[in-house]
Each structure stands twice: as C-alpha cells, then as structure tokens.
Amino acid sequence: MMNSEIDYMVTRCKRRTLCIKVFPNLKVEVRAPLGVKEGEILAFVNKNRDWIGQVRKRFQKEGFPFVRTYMDGDDFPFLGKNYKLKVMKAETENVALEDDSMVVYSPVPDTPNYTRKILRKWYRQQAEHMLIPIYSECRKIAEGKSLLPPETFILKTLRRQWGSCNVDGKIVLNSELIKASHGCICCVIMHEFCHLKHFNHGHGFYRLLKELFPDYKHYEKQLKQLAETEFQ
C-alpha cells in the first residue's frame, strides 16, 4: 500500500486490533483484522507516522542485522544472481524468474509466512534437480586426480555450513547452495572431496584443494558473504 510518505504491506489475520511492525530493512507491515477497511488502515498508519520514522532512524543508526520480510522488494539469490521479490495473487502456487524479478504466485499474497513456505519448497526442488549435474561434473575432475568420491550425495538443509564429509566418506550438501553461483557450488563440492583424503584443514588439504580447484580462495570469499545473509 502507498500513501504520500510511507510504503507498507498489509497482512490480514485473525486478530482484534491493528498493529504496525517495522523491520530492520526499514519495511513496514500492518497486521489487520480480516474485516478492517483500507481507509482505516491508512488512517492508522498516518496516526503513527512519527513513531515509524523514529524506529526507522534507530535501525539506520544502529545497523541491525539483515532480515527478510518476504514482501515485495526483498532480495533473493539464485545461482549467484540476486532477484527482487514480487508476490502476485494466483490460485496455484508457483515461482518464476522474470528478468530481475523472482515472482511468487500465491493464493494469499499478503501473508509473508505463506510466501516463505512457497519459496522454501521451490528452492529445495531446484536444489534436488540442479545440484546433481554439478556434482557429477566435479566428480569427474576429482577422479582424474586419483580421488574416488561417492557417486551420490545427501541433500540437507544445514544451518551453519555449506557441506560436510563424515569419516565414512558420505558427503552432505546444503540445499541452500542453490542460491550460490556455479563456481561457489563447485568450490564446496571440491572442498568436501578433499576431506576424503585429508580430514583436517592442514597443508596437505589445501594443496589438494588448490590442485582440484585453483580459484578456491576467490569463491570462499563469495561463500562467506552469502553466508552472512543466508545463515540466520
């Protein structure tokens, strides 16, 4: 919704009163009872515009951490490119990439939690489909260097790491890797392949990683930057 000064999103839910939430990225959400009219919501925002301005200034001054609101304008990465979120009303759930936009089609476009659910499902589906050929590509390179990686990997949603390799040689990849570039994905896979021979991060490990993937330092920096927004 728009007025002369404040851009805000309305979320309708089963509650008795209006309330306003200001996010660290300075976006504003109005949570409203199901039957409240748009004019009442606008009047409520106008009444509280000074308070909204004060909270926004505090967030700008204190530099609060990155938070997604799952509303129009949020940035979402996919295969290394950032897309602006756009939520559209539709009977059938879907996600489509259109130019620089990530368009979410939802039966309840004014409900951020539902948008979040749709996106999580979509990202997982993309990871299941697209990480397999990249893994196979990296496996062929590793085999040429006398490593024998497992033919398959385990896909999980990990909170604090991009991948892992256990003592039995099983490799786990984070489904969130689908948000990273092709080079970053290869870097993580090669990193885990190196653990098949060197289980720590000693000199031997990094010599092998450099042999398998010479530009690993460049992509490790990108992965660290991506982790700041995706590992919340």
TORVEXLUM-488144 format. One record per residue: x, y, z of N, C-alpha, C in turn; residue in three letters. Coordinates in steps of 0.2 Angstrom, whole numbers, padded with zeros to 4 digits, always signed. Layout:
BEGIN
XYZXYZXYZALA...
END
This chain:
BEGIN
+0004-0006+0000+0000+0000+0000+0004+0006+0000MET+0002+0012-0003+0006+0018-0003+0002+0024-0001MET+0005+0028+0003+0002+0035+0004+0008+0040+0002ASN+0007+0046+0004+0012+0051+0002+0019+0050+0005SER+0020+0046+0010+0026+0046+0013+0028+0039+0015GLU+0024+0034+0016+0026+0028+0019+0023+0022+0014ILE+0027+0018+0013+0026+0012+0009+0025+0006+0014ASP+0019+0002+0014+0018-0003+0019+0014-0009+0016TYR+0015-0014+0019+0012-0021+0017+0007-0022+0022MET+0001-0024+0020-0005-0026+0024-0005-0034+0025VAL-0005-0036+0031-0006-0044+0032-0013-0044+0036THR-0017-0048+0033-0024-0049+0036-0024-0055+0040ARG-0026-0055+0046-0026-0061+0050-0032-0061+0055CYS-0032-0066+0059-0037-0067+0064-0035-0063+0071LYS-0036-0057+0071-0034-0053+0077-0039-0048+0078ARG-0039-0044+0084-0044-0039+0085-0042-0032+0084ARG-0036-0031+0084-0033-0024+0083-0028-0023+0078THR-0027-0017+0076-0022-0016+0071-0015-0015+0075LEU-0010-0017+0071-0003-0016+0074+0002-0015+0068CYS+0007-0011+0070+0012-0010+0065+0019-0013+0067ILE+0022-0016+0062+0029-0019+0063+0034-0016+0058LYS+0039-0013+0061+0044-0010+0057+0050-0015+0057VAL+0053-0017+0051+0058-0022+0051+0065-0018+0050PHE+0071-0022+0052+0077-0019+0051+0079-0016+0044PRO+0076-0019+0039+0077-0017+0032+0073-0011+0031ASN+0069-0008+0036+0065-0002+0035+0058-0003+0032LEU+0057-0009+0030+0050-0010+0028+0045-0010+0034LYS+0039-0009+0032+0033-0008+0037+0028-0013+0035VAL+0026-0017+0040+0020-0021+0039+0014-0019+0044GLU+0008-0019+0041+0002-0018+0046-0001-0024+0046VAL-0002-0026+0052-0006-0033+0053-0013-0030+0055ARG-0018-0033+0052-0025-0030+0052-0030-0036+0053ALA-0035-0034+0057-0041-0039+0057-0044-0040+0050PRO-0047-0046+0049-0050-0048+0042-0055-0042+0039LEU-0059-0039+0044-0064-0035+0041-0062-0028+0041GLY-0056-0026+0043-0055-0019+0043-0054-0016+0036VAL-0057-0010+0035-0056-0007+0028-0050-0003+0027LYS-0048-0002+0020-0042+0001+0019-0041+0008+0021GLU-0046+0011+0022-0046+0018+0024-0044+0018+0032GLY-0047+0014+0035-0045+0013+0042-0038+0012+0043GLU-0035+0007+0039-0028+0005+0039-0023+0011+0038ILE-0025+0015+0032-0022+0021+0031-0022+0026+0036LEU-0027+0027+0039-0028+0032+0045-0023+0030+0051ALA-0023+0023+0052-0019+0021+0057-0012+0022+0056PHE-0010+0021+0050-0003+0022+0048-0001+0029+0049VAL-0005+0034+0046-0004+0041+0046-0004+0043+0054ASN-0008+0040+0058-0008+0042+0065-0001+0040+0068LYS+0002+0035+0066+0008+0033+0069+0015+0034+0065ASN+0014+0039+0060+0020+0040+0056+0026+0043+0059ARG+0025+0046+0065+0031+0049+0068+0034+0043+0072ASP+0031+0039+0075+0034+0033+0078+0037+0028+0073TRP+0034+0027+0067+0038+0024+0062+0044+0027+0060ILE+0044+0033+0059+0050+0037+0057+0056+0036+0062GLY+0054+0036+0069+0059+0036+0074+0062+0029+0074GLN+0058+0024+0073+0060+0017+0073+0065+0016+0067VAL+0063+0018+0061+0067+0018+0055+0074+0021+0056ARG+0074+0027+0060+0080+0031+0061+0085+0027+0066LYS+0082+0024+0071+0085+0020+0075+0089+0014+0072ARG+0085+0010+0067+0088+0005+0064+0094+0007+0059PHE+0093+0013+0056+0098+0015+0052+0104+0017+0056GLN+0103+0020+0062+0109+0022+0066+0113+0016+0069LYS+0109+0011+0071+0112+0005+0075+0114+0000+0070GLU+0112+0000+0064+0114-0005+0059+0112-0012+0061GLY+0106-0014+0062+0103-0020+0064+0105-0025+0058PHE+0105-0032+0060+0107-0037+0055+0102-0038+0050PRO+0104-0041+0044+0099-0042+0039+0093-0046+0040PHE+0088-0044+0038+0081-0048+0040+0077-0048+0033VAL+0075-0054+0031+0070-0054+0026+0063-0053+0028ARG+0058-0049+0025+0051-0049+0027+0047-0053+0022THR+0050-0056+0017+0046-0060+0012+0040-0055+0009TYR+0042-0049+0008+0037-0044+0005+0040-0042-0001MET+0036-0038-0006+0039-0036-0012+0045-0031-0011ASP+0050-0033-0015+0056-0029-0014+0062-0032-0011GLY+0061-0037-0007+0066-0041-0004+0071-0044-0009ASP+0077-0045-0008+0082-0048-0012+0083-0055-0011ASP+0082-0060-0016+0083-0067-0015+0088-0069-0021PHE+0093-0073-0018+0098-0075-0023+0096-0082-0026PRO+0098-0083-0032+0098-0090-0035+0103-0091-0040PHE+0107-0096-0039+0113-0097-0044+0117-0091-0045LEU+0118-0088-0039+0123-0082-0039+0120-0075-0041GLY+0114-0075-0043+0111-0069-0045+0106-0067-0041LYS+0105-0060-0039+0100-0058-0035+0094-0056-0038ASN+0088-0057-0036+0082-0056-0039+0077-0052-0034TYR+0073-0047-0036+0069-0044-0032+0062-0048-0032LYS+0060-0048-0025+0054-0052-0024+0048-0048-0027LEU+0043-0052-0030+0037-0049-0032+0031-0054-0030LYS+0027-0053-0026+0021-0058-0024+0015-0056-0028VAL+0012-0061-0031+0006-0060-0035+0001-0065-0033MET-0005-0063-0034-0011-0067-0032-0012-0072-0037LYS-0013-0078-0036-0015-0084-0041-0018-0089-0037ALA-0022-0093-0040-0025-0099-0037-0020-0105-0036GLU-0015-0105-0040-0010-0111-0040-0003-0108-0037THR+0000-0111-0033+0007-0109-0030+0012-0110-0036GLU+0016-0105-0037+0022-0106-0042+0027-0101-0040ASN+0033-0102-0043+0038-0097-0043+0041-0096-0050VAL+0042-0090-0052+0045-0089-0059+0050-0084-0059ALA+0056-0085-0063+0061-0080-0063+0059-0076-0070LEU+0058-0069-0069+0056-0065-0075+0061-0059-0074GLU+0066-0059-0079+0071-0053-0079+0074-0053-0073ASP+0074-0048-0069+0077-0047-0062+0072-0048-0057ASP+0067-0051-0058+0062-0052-0053+0061-0060-0051SER+0060-0061-0045+0058-0068-0043+0050-0067-0041MET+0046-0070-0045+0039-0069-0044+0036-0075-0041VAL+0033-0074-0035+0029-0079-0032+0022-0078-0033VAL+0019-0084-0035+0012-0084-0036+0009-0087-0030TYR+0004-0084-0027+0001-0087-0020-0006-0085-0020SER-0010-0090-0017-0017-0088-0016-0018-0083-0010PRO-0013-0082-0006-0013-0077-0001-0007-0073-0001VAL-0007-0068-0006-0001-0064-0007+0001-0059-0001PRO-0004-0058+0003-0002-0053+0009+0000-0057+0015ASP+0002-0063+0014+0004-0067+0020+0011-0069+0019THR+0016-0065+0022+0023-0067+0021+0025-0074+0023PRO+0022-0076+0029+0024-0083+0031+0022-0088+0025ASN+0017-0087+0022+0015-0092+0016+0020-0091+0010TYR+0022-0085+0009+0027-0084+0004+0033-0087+0005THR+0035-0087+0012+0041-0090+0014+0041-0098+0013ARG+0035-0101+0014+0034-0108+0013+0035-0110+0006LYS+0032-0106+0002+0032-0107-0006+0039-0107-0008ILE+0043-0102-0006+0050-0101-0008+0054-0106-0005LEU+0053-0108+0001+0057-0114+0003+0056-0120-0001ARG+0050-0122-0002+0049-0128-0006+0052-0127-0013LYS+0051-0121-0016+0054-0120-0023+0062-0121-0023TRP+0065-0118-0018+0072-0118-0018+0074-0126-0017TYR+0071-0129-0013+0073-0136-0012+0072-0140-0018ARG+0067-0139-0022+0065-0143-0028+0071-0141-0033GLN+0073-0135-0033+0078-0133-0038+0085-0136-0036GLN+0086-0136-0030+0092-0140-0027+0093-0147-0029ALA+0087-0150-0028+0087-0158-0030+0088-0159-0037GLU+0086-0154-0041+0086-0155-0048+0093-0153-0051HIS+0096-0147-0049+0101-0144-0052+0108-0145-0049MET+0108-0148-0043+0115-0149-0040+0118-0156-0042LEU+0114-0160-0044+0116-0167-0047+0121-0166-0052ILE+0119-0163-0058+0124-0162-0063+0131-0159-0061PRO+0130-0154-0057+0136-0150-0055+0141-0155-0051ILE+0138-0159-0047+0141-0164-0043+0145-0169-0047TYR+0141-0171-0052+0144-0176-0057+0150-0173-0061SER+0149-0166-0062+0155-0163-0066+0161-0163-0062GLU+0160-0161-0055+0166-0160-0050+0169-0167-0049CYS+0165-0172-0049+0167-0179-0048+0172-0182-0053ARG+0170-0180-0059+0174-0182-0065+0181-0179-0064LYS+0181-0173-0062+0188-0169-0061+0192-0172-0056ILE+0188-0174-0050+0192-0177-0044+0194-0184-0046ALA+0191-0188-0050+0193-0194-0052+0199-0194-0056GLU+0200-0189-0060+0206-0188-0064+0212-0186-0060GLY+0211-0184-0053+0216-0183-0049+0217-0189-0044LYS+0215-0195-0045+0215-0201-0041+0211-0201-0035SER+0206-0197-0035+0201-0197-0029+0195-0201-0031LEU+0192-0204-0027+0186-0208-0028+0180-0206-0024LEU+0177-0200-0026+0171-0198-0022+0165-0203-0023PRO+0161-0203-0018+0154-0207-0019+0150-0204-0025PRO+0147-0209-0028+0143-0207-0034+0137-0202-0032GLU+0135-0202-0026+0129-0198-0024+0131-0194-0018THR+0127-0189-0016+0127-0185-0010+0121-0185-0007PHE+0121-0183+0000+0115-0182+0003+0113-0175+0004ILE+0107-0173+0002+0105-0166+0002+0101-0164+0009LEU+0103-0159+0012+0100-0157+0019+0100-0150+0019LYS+0096-0147+0023+0096-0140+0025+0100-0139+0031THR+0106-0136+0030+0110-0135+0036+0110-0128+0038LEU+0111-0127+0044+0110-0120+0047+0117-0116+0047ARG+0123-0119+0047+0129-0116+0048+0135-0118+0044ARG+0133-0122+0039+0139-0124+0034+0136-0126+0028GLN+0140-0126+0023+0138-0127+0016+0138-0134+0014TRP+0142-0138+0018+0143-0145+0016+0147-0149+0021GLY+0147-0155+0021+0151-0159+0026+0153-0166+0023SER+0158-0169+0026+0160-0176+0024+0162-0179+0030CYS+0159-0185+0031+0160-0189+0038+0165-0194+0037ASN+0167-0197+0042+0173-0202+0042+0171-0208+0038VAL+0165-0209+0036+0163-0215+0031+0163-0213+0024ASP+0165-0206+0023+0165-0204+0016+0159-0202+0013GLY+0154-0201+0017+0147-0199+0015+0147-0191+0014LYS+0145-0188+0009+0146-0181+0008+0138-0178+0008ILE+0138-0173+0012+0131-0169+0013+0132-0162+0010VAL+0127-0160+0006+0127-0153+0003+0121-0150+0006LEU+0122-0144+0007+0117-0139+0010+0112-0137+0004ASN+0106-0138+0005+0101-0137-0001+0101-0129-0002SER+0104-0125+0003+0104-0118+0002+0110-0116-0003GLU+0114-0121-0005+0119-0120-0010+0116-0118-0017LEU+0110-0119-0018+0107-0117-0025+0107-0110-0025ILE+0107-0106-0020+0107-0099-0020+0114-0096-0023LYS+0119-0100-0022+0126-0098-0024+0128-0099-0031ALA+0133-0096-0034+0135-0096-0041+0138-0103-0042SER+0138-0105-0049+0141-0112-0051+0148-0113-0048HIS+0152-0107-0048+0159-0108-0045+0159-0109-0038GLY+0154-0106-0034+0154-0107-0027+0152-0114-0025CYS+0147-0117-0029+0145-0124-0028+0150-0128-0029ILE+0154-0128-0035+0160-0132-0036+0165-0132-0031CYS+0166-0126-0028+0171-0125-0023+0169-0129-0017CYS+0163-0129-0015+0161-0133-0009+0161-0140-0010VAL+0159-0142-0016+0160-0149-0018+0167-0152-0018ILE+0171-0148-0021+0178-0150-0021+0181-0150-0014MET+0179-0145-0010+0182-0145-0003+0180-0151+0001HIS+0174-0154+0000+0172-0160+0003+0175-0166+0000GLU+0177-0166-0006+0181-0171-0009+0188-0172-0006PHE+0191-0166-0005+0197-0166-0002+0197-0169+0005CYS+0192-0169+0009+0191-0172+0015+0191-0180+0015HIS+0190-0182+0009+0191-0190+0008+0198-0192+0009LEU+0202-0187+0008+0210-0189+0009+0213-0186+0015LYS+0210-0180+0016+0213-0176+0022+0207-0174+0026HIS+0206-0177+0032+0200-0175+0036+0201-0168+0040PHE+0207-0166+0040+0208-0159+0044+0209-0154+0038ASN+0210-0148+0041+0212-0142+0036+0219-0140+0036HIS+0224-0146+0036+0231-0144+0036+0233-0143+0029GLY+0240-0142+0029+0243-0140+0022+0242-0145+0017HIS+0242-0152+0018+0240-0156+0013+0233-0155+0010GLY+0228-0154+0014+0222-0152+0012+0221-0147+0007PHE+0225-0141+0009+0224-0135+0004+0228-0136-0002TYR+0234-0140-0002+0237-0142-0008+0233-0145-0013ARG+0229-0150-0010+0225-0154-0014+0219-0150-0017LEU+0216-0145-0013+0211-0141-0015+0213-0136-0020LEU+0219-0134-0020+0222-0129-0025+0223-0133-0031LYS+0225-0139-0031+0226-0143-0037+0219-0145-0040GLU+0214-0146-0036+0207-0148-0039+0204-0142-0041LEU+0205-0136-0038+0201-0130-0039+0205-0124-0038PHE+0209-0122-0042+0214-0117-0041+0211-0110-0038PRO+0205-0108-0040+0202-0102-0038+0198-0102-0032ASP+0200-0107-0028+0195-0108-0022+0195-0102-0017TYR+0200-0098-0016+0200-0093-0012+0195-0087-0014LYS+0195-0086-0021+0190-0081-0023+0183-0083-0021HIS+0181-0090-0022+0174-0092-0021+0173-0093-0014TYR+0178-0094-0010+0177-0095-0002+0175-0088+0000GLU+0178-0082-0002+0176-0076+0000+0168-0074-0002LYS+0166-0077-0008+0159-0076-0010+0155-0080-0006GLN+0157-0086-0004+0153-0090+0000+0152-0087+0007LEU+0157-0084+0010+0157-0081+0016+0152-0075+0016LYS+0152-0071+0011+0147-0065+0010+0140-0068+0010GLN+0139-0073+0006+0132-0076+0006+0130-0079+0012LEU+0134-0082+0016+0133-0085+0022+0130-0079+0027ALA+0132-0073+0027+0130-0068+0031+0123-0066+0030GLU+0120-0068+0025+0113-0067+0024+0108-0073+0024THR+0112-0079+0022+0108-0085+0022+0108-0089+0028GLU+0113-0088+0032+0114-0092+0038+0111-0088+0044PHE+0105-0088+0045+0102-0083+0050+0099-0088+0056GLN
END
